[in-house]
Amino acid sequence: MSHDSHSDRNHFTKEVHQAKNDLFEIGERILTGLLRSKNLLEIGRARSHRCKEEFVFGLEALVEHALRNARVFGDLSCRCIVPLRAKDFARYCQDLFVWVASAATEGTDATDSIPANRVQVAAGTPGVAWAEPVVQGFGRVTRPDGVRELVKVIGVQPPRYAGLPRTLSAGTSPQALRASGRIFMNANDRPTFGAAELGDRVEVDGRAGIVAGFFEGMDPHSPYYYLYANIDDARGMTDFLQDRVTYVAVGLEQGASTEDVKRRLLARNPDTTVLSRRDLHNAEIRYFLVRSPVGIVFGMGTVVAAFIGGAIVAVTLYSTVIDRTRDYGMLKAVGARGRDLLQLLMFQAWAFALVGFLVGAGAFFVVRHGYPNLPMRVSPEMLGAIALAAFLSCTLASLAAVRRVLTLDPAIVFKA
């Protein structure tokens, strides 16, 4: 270790130690204000009001101190924000209600084909307004630099184009796929294909496709690109069999119950699985988290980060108690109750949780604002869950310090 690194480490250790001392002194001010406010009520309102002001000043000082030292504790909460955007096929497509797929379907990347006559069977089911085939297959697309990469080609049938992305770029309409050999490309993939423009030629396994439009908002966590094409062109690009389809996209009649239609479709197609949009959405997320290494690694990283964050809070609070053992003993000797000391320690732990959450969440939104192309998304429910996790972890982390204080003998003050 270099001399500079050693000096930086000593400096950081001193700052942490000073931060702990400041926290204790501020907390002691708060506790003193509480005790004096209680004991001086009998003396007069004026002095009680003065103690109340002292208590409020202590609270303000604690908040200011916590913000000033947030860099010591805040970076761990940033790891709990999930930069995961599960843009699965079912949720991204147009407003469909039910999908008929192979019984072996675990997700859009783990499925099989079904006979094409399932389209007519589904269309004749009570409660169904329309049924359209959708096929998907894989091929190799050639980039401008000559590199061939994996691509998923999804074929939709005119004139409804059921299954087509619902967020087409400005100037792109579904009718642009009507001509032979036309494809829609993910707008985010344009730089990869030499800033592709309308009319550019893209080759998939030796078959040429002409870029007729772009779709937006799709950031898949998958090692391949997405292309949409007319169903006949998609079959040709991927050698998909003419008598098979991957999905049957089903639209419901007005007022029809989704669950009732699902049961009827399953009764008429017993060798398939029938999924609502929500079912397929959940299946896609489940497949991504369980079957892909990304989900496993992310889950392990989240658990480890939470454990490390809780350990740091626990060590910080416990070392504070050890350093100030005689001071806590003095507080107990002058009449501080266990509940008062418990409130002091809990307030410190919750201050860590609040500051860490605010700094971490703030860092997430700053990064997302600075890099809008990154697939980073967080829902209000997820933010609430992260805040609750931070609160609970810091509360649990304070238990060792609480136990140490509550079992402390006040007589330690009089020992040498």
Secondary structure, 3 states (H helix, E strand, C coil): CCHHHHHHHHHHHHHHHHHHHHHHHHHHHHHHHHHHHHHCCCCCHHHHHHHHHHHHHHHHHHHHHHHHCHHHHCHHHHCCCCCCCCCCHHHHECCCCEEEEECCCCECCECCCEECCHHHHHHCCCCEEEEEEEEEEEEEEECCCCCEEEEEEEEECCCCCCCCECCECCCCCHHHHCCCCEEEEEHHHCHHHCCCCCCCEEEECCEEEEEEEEECCCCCCCCCEEEEEEHHHHHHHHCCCCCEECEEEEEECCCCCHHHHHHHHHHHCCCEEEEEHHHHHHHHHHHHHHHCHHHHHHHHHHHHHHHHHHHHHHHHHHHHHHHCHHHHHHHHHCCCCHHHHHHHHHHHHHHHHHHHHHHHHHHHHHHHHHCCCCCCCCCHHHHHHHHHHHHHHHHHHCHHHHHHHHCCCHHHHHCC
